[in-house]
Amino acid sequence: NTNSTLFSDFVVYPNPTENKTNVEMYVNESKATFQIKIVNLLGQIMTTDIKTFSKGLNKFEIDATNYAQGAYIISIINKSTLEAIDVKFIKQ
């Protein structure tokens, strides 16, 4: 499947954050499993998780309370299509 719109309208807020940040994304298929990875700019994986989302708007929270100040990448990968999106957020 070459459809590159399986998920869209990706929003991270607040950004920058002091503690927790929210992620919202719209899923265009009835049910999809995603790997969510938080990586620092040195390439170190801070956390990794698997989440299943249903069609429509989905929201989850990232707790960055114990992260050092700096920039991080949220990688979200569709497990069935390997479609991925990376978005940066800043921990203050």
C-alpha positions as CSV (number, residue, x, y, z in Angstrom):
1,N,0.0,0.0,0.0
2,T,1.6,3.3,-1.1
3,N,-1.1,5.5,0.5
4,S,1.0,8.1,2.4
5,T,-2.0,9.6,4.3
6,L,-2.7,6.8,6.8
7,F,-2.1,9.4,9.5
8,S,-2.1,13.2,9.3
9,D,-2.7,16.4,11.2
10,F,0.1,15.6,13.6
11,V,0.3,18.2,16.4
12,V,2.6,18.4,19.5
13,Y,1.8,20.8,22.3
14,P,2.9,22.4,24.4
15,N,6.2,22.7,22.5
16,P,8.5,23.6,24.2
17,T,7.5,21.8,27.4
18,E,8.7,21.7,30.9
19,N,7.1,18.3,31.9
20,K,4.5,16.7,29.7
21,T,3.6,17.2,26.0
22,N,0.5,16.0,24.1
23,V,0.5,14.4,20.7
24,E,-2.6,14.5,18.5
25,M,-2.9,12.7,15.2
26,Y,-5.6,11.8,12.8
27,V,-5.7,8.1,11.7
28,N,-7.4,7.4,8.3
29,E,-7.8,3.6,8.7
30,S,-10.2,1.7,11.0
31,K,-7.4,0.4,13.3
32,A,-3.7,0.9,13.1
33,T,-0.8,-0.1,15.3
34,F,2.1,2.3,15.7
35,Q,5.5,2.2,17.3
36,I,6.2,5.5,19.2
37,K,9.8,6.2,19.9
38,I,11.4,9.2,21.6
39,V,15.0,9.8,20.6
40,N,17.5,12.4,21.7
41,L,19.8,14.2,19.3
42,L,22.6,11.8,20.1
43,G,20.4,9.0,18.7
44,Q,19.7,7.5,22.1
45,I,16.3,6.0,22.5
46,M,14.6,7.5,25.6
47,T,11.4,5.5,25.4
48,T,9.6,3.2,23.0
49,D,6.0,2.0,23.0
50,I,3.4,0.3,20.9
51,K,0.0,1.9,20.6
52,T,-3.1,0.9,18.6
53,F,-5.3,3.8,17.4
54,S,-8.7,3.8,15.8
55,K,-9.9,5.9,12.9
56,G,-10.3,9.6,13.7
57,L,-8.5,11.8,16.1
58,N,-6.2,10.1,18.6
59,K,-4.3,11.7,21.5
60,F,-1.6,10.6,23.8
61,E,0.8,12.1,26.3
62,I,4.6,12.0,26.5
63,D,6.1,12.5,30.0
64,A,9.4,14.3,29.6
65,T,9.7,15.2,33.2
66,N,12.9,13.2,33.8
67,Y,14.5,14.2,30.4
68,A,17.4,16.6,30.3
69,Q,16.9,20.0,28.7
70,G,17.2,19.8,24.9
71,A,15.7,18.7,21.7
72,Y,14.0,15.3,21.2
73,I,12.5,13.5,18.2
74,I,9.1,11.8,18.4
75,S,9.1,9.0,15.8
76,I,5.8,7.4,14.9
77,I,5.9,4.4,12.7
78,N,2.9,2.5,11.3
79,K,3.7,-1.1,12.0
80,S,1.9,-2.5,8.9
81,T,3.1,0.0,6.3
82,L,6.3,1.3,7.9
83,E,5.1,4.8,7.0
84,A,6.8,7.1,9.5
85,I,6.8,10.7,10.7
86,D,9.3,12.5,12.9
87,V,8.6,15.6,14.9
88,K,10.9,17.5,17.1
89,F,10.0,18.8,20.6
90,I,12.0,20.9,23.1
91,K,12.3,20.1,26.8
92,Q,13.0,23.2,28.8
